[in-house]
Amino acid sequence: MRRIITTLLAATLLLTFTAPAAGAATSVAGKVIMLDAGHGGFDPGAVNPHNSVAEKWINLAIVHRLKDKLEEDGAIVQVTRIGDLFVGLAQRAAIANSRRPDVFVSIHHNSTGNPVTNGTETYYTHANSRGLAESLNFFMVKNMDTANRGVKSGRLAVTRLTRVPAVLTEASFITSNAESSAFINLDRVEQETMGLQQGLLNYFAHQ
Ligand SMILES: [Zn+2]
Protein backbone atom coordinates (compact mmCIF):
# COMPACT_ATOMS: atom_id res chain seq x y z
CA MET A 1 0.00 0.00 0.00
CA ARG A 2 2.77 2.36 0.94
CA ARG A 3 4.50 1.67 -2.36
CA ILE A 4 1.30 2.44 -4.28
CA ILE A 5 0.92 5.74 -2.46
CA THR A 6 4.57 6.61 -3.15
CA THR A 7 4.11 5.75 -6.83
CA LEU A 8 0.96 7.88 -7.04
CA LEU A 9 2.76 10.74 -5.34
CA ALA A 10 5.68 10.46 -7.75
CA ALA A 11 3.30 10.42 -10.72
CA THR A 12 1.56 13.54 -9.41
CA LEU A 13 4.86 15.36 -8.93
CA LEU A 14 5.93 14.34 -12.43
CA LEU A 15 2.71 15.78 -13.87
CA THR A 16 3.26 18.96 -11.92
CA PHE A 17 6.86 19.55 -12.86
CA THR A 18 7.16 18.18 -16.40
CA ALA A 19 8.12 20.98 -18.79
CA PRO A 20 5.34 21.91 -21.22
CA ALA A 21 5.60 20.23 -24.61
CA ALA A 22 5.90 22.30 -27.79
CA GLY A 23 2.58 23.94 -28.56
CA ALA A 24 1.42 23.62 -24.95
CA ALA A 25 -0.23 26.47 -23.09
CA THR A 26 1.82 29.60 -22.45
CA SER A 27 1.55 31.71 -19.29
CA VAL A 28 -0.93 34.07 -21.03
CA ALA A 29 -3.23 31.29 -22.26
CA GLY A 30 -6.79 32.06 -21.17
CA LYS A 31 -5.76 35.43 -19.70
CA VAL A 32 -7.81 38.46 -20.73
CA ILE A 33 -5.53 41.29 -21.83
CA MET A 34 -6.98 44.70 -22.71
CA LEU A 35 -4.84 46.79 -25.08
CA ASP A 36 -5.47 50.51 -25.28
CA ALA A 37 -4.03 52.38 -28.28
CA GLY A 38 -3.52 55.93 -27.03
CA HIS A 39 -5.15 58.93 -28.78
CA GLY A 40 -7.07 58.61 -32.10
CA GLY A 41 -9.47 60.54 -34.30
CA PHE A 42 -9.04 64.30 -33.92
CA ASP A 43 -6.40 63.69 -31.22
CA PRO A 44 -3.13 62.68 -32.98
CA GLY A 45 -1.08 62.53 -29.77
CA ALA A 46 2.55 63.56 -30.22
CA VAL A 47 3.53 64.50 -33.77
CA ASN A 48 7.09 64.68 -35.06
CA PRO A 49 7.48 68.17 -36.61
CA HIS A 50 10.22 66.95 -38.98
CA ASN A 51 8.37 64.07 -40.71
CA SER A 52 4.76 64.39 -39.38
CA VAL A 53 4.71 60.84 -37.95
CA ALA A 54 1.77 60.87 -35.49
CA GLU A 55 1.67 58.90 -32.27
CA LYS A 56 -1.94 57.70 -32.75
CA TRP A 57 -0.92 55.59 -35.78
CA ILE A 58 2.14 54.04 -34.12
CA ASN A 59 0.10 53.18 -31.01
CA LEU A 60 -2.53 51.49 -33.17
CA ALA A 61 0.06 49.57 -35.23
CA ILE A 62 1.64 48.19 -32.05
CA VAL A 63 -1.76 47.18 -30.62
CA HIS A 64 -2.75 45.34 -33.82
CA ARG A 65 0.54 43.44 -34.01
CA LEU A 66 0.61 42.66 -30.28
CA LYS A 67 -3.00 41.44 -30.39
CA ASP A 68 -2.06 38.91 -33.11
CA LYS A 69 0.98 37.66 -31.18
CA LEU A 70 -0.83 37.32 -27.86
CA GLU A 71 -3.73 35.48 -29.51
CA GLU A 72 -1.18 33.04 -30.97
CA ASP A 73 -0.06 32.51 -27.36
CA GLY A 74 -3.63 31.71 -26.32
CA ALA A 75 -4.61 35.01 -24.67
CA ILE A 76 -8.03 36.62 -25.03
CA VAL A 77 -7.31 40.15 -26.25
CA GLN A 78 -9.72 43.07 -25.96
CA VAL A 79 -9.09 46.55 -27.36
CA THR A 80 -10.51 49.99 -26.52
CA ARG A 81 -10.33 51.15 -30.18
CA ILE A 82 -9.76 49.26 -33.43
CA GLY A 83 -9.58 52.16 -35.87
CA ASP A 84 -8.79 55.86 -35.98
CA LEU A 85 -11.42 56.77 -33.39
CA PHE A 86 -11.37 59.19 -30.50
CA VAL A 87 -12.09 57.57 -27.13
CA GLY A 88 -11.95 59.74 -23.98
CA LEU A 89 -9.60 58.80 -21.12
CA ALA A 90 -12.37 58.20 -18.57
CA GLN A 91 -14.23 56.14 -21.15
CA ARG A 92 -11.19 53.91 -21.68
CA ALA A 93 -10.98 53.25 -17.93
CA ALA A 94 -14.75 52.65 -17.81
CA ILE A 95 -14.43 50.03 -20.56
CA ALA A 96 -11.73 48.27 -18.51
CA ASN A 97 -13.70 48.48 -15.28
CA SER A 98 -16.84 47.02 -16.87
CA ARG A 99 -15.07 44.17 -18.72
CA ARG A 100 -12.58 43.48 -15.94
CA PRO A 101 -9.64 42.03 -17.94
CA ASP A 102 -6.68 40.51 -16.07
CA VAL A 103 -4.54 43.49 -17.11
CA PHE A 104 -4.90 46.80 -18.96
CA VAL A 105 -1.99 48.07 -21.07
CA SER A 106 -2.16 51.55 -22.58
CA ILE A 107 0.26 52.02 -25.48
CA HIS A 108 1.77 55.48 -25.98
CA HIS A 109 4.92 57.12 -27.33
CA ASN A 110 6.65 60.06 -25.77
CA SER A 111 7.44 63.61 -26.86
CA THR A 112 9.81 66.45 -26.03
CA GLY A 113 11.23 69.51 -27.79
CA ASN A 114 14.65 67.88 -28.28
CA PRO A 115 14.84 65.90 -31.58
CA VAL A 116 17.54 63.51 -30.27
CA THR A 117 16.01 62.57 -26.88
CA ASN A 118 14.89 58.94 -26.80
CA GLY A 119 14.32 56.17 -24.25
CA THR A 120 11.74 53.94 -22.61
CA GLU A 121 9.58 54.59 -19.55
CA THR A 122 6.46 52.97 -18.08
CA TYR A 123 3.85 54.46 -15.74
CA TYR A 124 1.56 52.98 -13.13
CA THR A 125 -0.55 54.46 -10.32
CA HIS A 126 -1.70 51.71 -7.96
CA ALA A 127 0.68 49.29 -6.19
CA ASN A 128 -1.03 46.28 -7.81
CA SER A 129 0.31 47.50 -11.18
CA ARG A 130 4.00 47.96 -10.36
CA GLY A 131 5.08 44.39 -11.21
CA LEU A 132 3.44 44.61 -14.62
CA ALA A 133 5.13 47.97 -15.28
CA GLU A 134 8.56 46.56 -14.27
CA SER A 135 8.19 43.52 -16.52
CA LEU A 136 7.03 45.44 -19.61
CA ASN A 137 9.68 48.13 -19.19
CA PHE A 138 12.50 45.59 -18.78
CA PHE A 139 11.58 43.62 -21.91
CA MET A 140 10.95 46.72 -24.07
CA VAL A 141 14.43 48.06 -23.23
CA LYS A 142 15.92 44.63 -23.89
CA ASN A 143 14.29 44.23 -27.33
CA MET A 144 14.51 47.85 -28.50
CA ASP A 145 17.98 48.57 -27.05
CA THR A 146 16.75 51.95 -25.79
CA ALA A 147 17.92 53.99 -22.80
CA ASN A 148 16.03 52.87 -19.70
CA ARG A 149 14.24 55.91 -18.25
CA GLY A 150 12.61 53.64 -15.69
CA VAL A 151 9.29 52.72 -14.16
CA LYS A 152 7.47 55.75 -12.77
CA SER A 153 4.57 56.25 -10.44
CA GLY A 154 2.13 58.83 -11.82
CA ARG A 155 -1.51 59.80 -11.63
CA LEU A 156 -2.36 59.47 -15.32
CA ALA A 157 -6.12 59.08 -15.87
CA VAL A 158 -6.15 55.62 -17.44
CA THR A 159 -3.89 54.05 -14.81
CA ARG A 160 -5.53 55.95 -11.90
CA LEU A 161 -9.15 55.20 -12.82
CA THR A 162 -8.68 51.57 -13.86
CA ARG A 163 -9.11 49.06 -11.04
CA VAL A 164 -7.36 46.04 -12.59
CA PRO A 165 -3.53 46.15 -12.87
CA ALA A 166 -3.02 48.99 -15.35
CA VAL A 167 0.08 50.51 -16.93
CA LEU A 168 0.91 53.08 -19.60
CA THR A 169 3.96 52.42 -21.75
CA GLU A 170 6.05 55.11 -23.46
CA ALA A 171 8.36 52.82 -25.43
CA SER A 172 10.18 55.62 -27.23
CA PHE A 173 9.99 59.26 -28.38
CA ILE A 174 8.03 60.15 -31.52
CA THR A 175 9.85 63.51 -31.43
CA SER A 176 13.18 61.73 -31.95
CA ASN A 177 13.84 62.05 -35.70
CA ALA A 178 15.76 58.77 -35.78
CA GLU A 179 13.06 56.93 -33.83
CA SER A 180 10.05 58.20 -35.81
CA SER A 181 11.87 57.38 -39.05
CA ALA A 182 12.64 53.91 -37.71
CA PHE A 183 8.93 53.21 -37.19
CA ILE A 184 8.43 53.44 -40.96
CA ASN A 185 10.54 50.26 -40.98
CA LEU A 186 8.37 47.43 -39.64
CA ASP A 187 11.36 45.94 -37.77
CA ARG A 188 10.96 48.66 -35.14
CA VAL A 189 7.27 47.81 -34.66
CA GLU A 190 8.32 44.18 -34.31
CA GLN A 191 10.98 44.95 -31.67
CA GLU A 192 8.56 46.89 -29.48
CA THR A 193 5.84 44.28 -29.93
CA MET A 194 8.22 41.50 -28.92
CA GLY A 195 9.24 43.45 -25.82
CA LEU A 196 5.62 43.88 -24.75
CA GLN A 197 4.79 40.24 -25.54
CA GLN A 198 7.76 38.94 -23.54
CA GLY A 199 6.93 41.33 -20.69
CA LEU A 200 3.39 39.97 -20.48
CA LEU A 201 4.55 36.33 -20.71
CA ASN A 202 7.04 36.96 -17.90
CA TYR A 203 4.46 38.78 -15.75
CA PHE A 204 1.87 36.02 -15.96
CA ALA A 205 4.53 33.31 -15.46
CA HIS A 206 5.14 34.80 -12.00
CA GLN A 207 1.50 35.29 -10.92
ZN1 LIG B 1 0.30 59.60 -25.83
Residues whose N, C-alpha, C, O or C-beta is under 5 A from the ligand:
A	BS01	ZN	G38 G45 H108 H109
